Amino acid sequence: MPTVLNHCVNYKSLIVYQNAVIIYDLTYFFKEHFLLHGDRTQDQMEQAARSGKQNIVEGLTDGVTSMEMSIKLLNVARGSLMELLEDYEDYLRVHNLRLWPVGDERHTKMRDYTYRHKRAEDYSRYYDRWDDETLCNLAITLIHQTDRGLYAYIKKIEQTFLEQGGIKERMSSARREARGY
């Protein structure tokens, strides 16, 4: 018997969600410790980080019935994270700090750490020890990894849609099969 609903994804087990939680927590710490209270950027950064995380949750949950909505919301998450990326890059630039280039030893160590560690606790214990340049580069690294993961996940949903169709097609097919035609 054909299925009508898509498989329900445990979003908490996905790396993109786990990274989004870390990005949100890191951003919350960063804005409280490195941005002036009352600075509009504080709210903008927190909301962009929150939107990235929450749209992953909503996009994956809505994906049970609508691949279209899933793709849209996951792209909203990407857009929010790109907005946040700009804020971190702006912070580095206006404070004369360095964006660690690919190949820089610090970048390589940070990238390797982020590939191996996916729990918020793996990061929060270092927040008080790391300076603003390090925290910005950490956020930038995680945002890039999350964006690549979201893009790959969206392409996977797109391929599934091309192979299986949307919910209306699956519902019609299931109904025809149930009736025996």
Secondary structure, DSSP 8 states (H G I E B T S, - for coil): ---SS-----GGGSHHHHHHHHHHHHHHHHHHHHS-TT-HHHHHHHHHHHHHHHHHHHHHHHTTT-HHHHHHHHHHHHHHHHHHHHHHHHHHHHTT-----TT-HHHHHHHHHHHH--STHHHHTTTTTS-HHHHHHHHHHHHHHHHHHHHHHHHHHHHHHHHH--HHHHHHHHHHHHHT-
